[in-house]
Amino acid sequence: MNVRRRLISGSAALVATALGLGVLSACSGSASADGKGGGRLDVVASFYPLQYLAEEIGGSHVSVTNLTQPGQEPHDLEISARQTAQLQEADAVLYLKNLQPAVDDAVAQSEVGTKIDAASLTTLEKHGNEVGGHAAEHDHSAGEEAGGADPHVWLDPVRFGEVAEGVAKGLKKADPQHAGDYARNMAALRKKFDALDKDFRDGLAHTDTKTFITTHAAFGYLAERYGLTEEAINGLDPESEPSAKRVRGLETLAKADGVTTVFYETLVSDRTARTIARDAGLRADVLDPIEGITGKSKGDDYMEVMRSNLKALQTALGAR
């Protein structure tokens, strides 16, 4: 994942604390459950999927700030003094431990009353690639920091639904006055996840091939859930360069398994994917890991982009 760890120095922490109240007053929409800003719960989310959960479950009772800006690669996020101040003054923080080490550092140093770690709300697994029976050569540096676990749980609607349940419990604890509304919003969101899961199951039940090639190994949970096989050009690092051996292996696999498409994503360069696709006579298309919503996203929110991903997979796999 090409993660760069930025340690927050003691001086930065002091500056952040000193700036905290001023920064928050300048941020539109920021509020707190103690009565400031209309009584809304001030929630900080580390990146888009968790922002989506906070807004869907929290509804009108929360004000959500996303630390990762649209178009920014979340794995490379570095925490500024301003963002540290936002964390210090927030009522709750949602993050996924080991996905963004700089966020982990900031959360550990903060005094936020409610810290919700999405990684603790479901089961993380290891995902790897094999081509022709041999392990693919790729960089697992970020995966090793997470104990070898794949963090991309939000791309499996069932696991992400489990995370959502945990987020709902956390919001209820942080703001018991509106627990009933959080429960009702969670019930509505659960139906959306159930419908999305059914669409994927039905839509991918009968296909010409079960194998797809992606830029990096973000779709292991999705593949496992729906009986598919993901082969990644790179490993968990979306920006590493594949070896010549790996490229040859993928080209051989594509011919043997009837692969038609090499998928790339919106937040990193598509150069490698398009080169491999061209050399192997394959198509290139987008399969979005939904780490952020931008003007290039094929949808306005998580559910819409997931259904765009489903359509892309159906086309690539020859769904019937």
Buried (B, 14 or more C-beta within 10 A) or exposed (E): BBBEEBEBEEEBBEBBBEBBEEBBEEBEEBBBBEEBBEBBBBBBBBBBBBBBBBBBBBBEBBBBBBBBEEBBBBBBBBBBBBBBBBBBBBBBBBBBBBBBBBBBBBBEBBEBEBBBBBBEBBEBEEBBBEBEEEEBBBBBBBBEBBEBBBBBBBBBBBBBBBBBBBBBBBBBBBBEEBBEBBBEBBEEBBEBBEEBBEBBEEBBEEBEBBBBBBBBBBBBBBBBBBEBBBBBBBBBBBBBEBEEEBBEBBBEBBEEBEBBBBBBBBBBEBEBBBBBBEEBEBEBBBBBBBBBBBEEBBBEBBBBBBBBBBEBBBEBBEBE
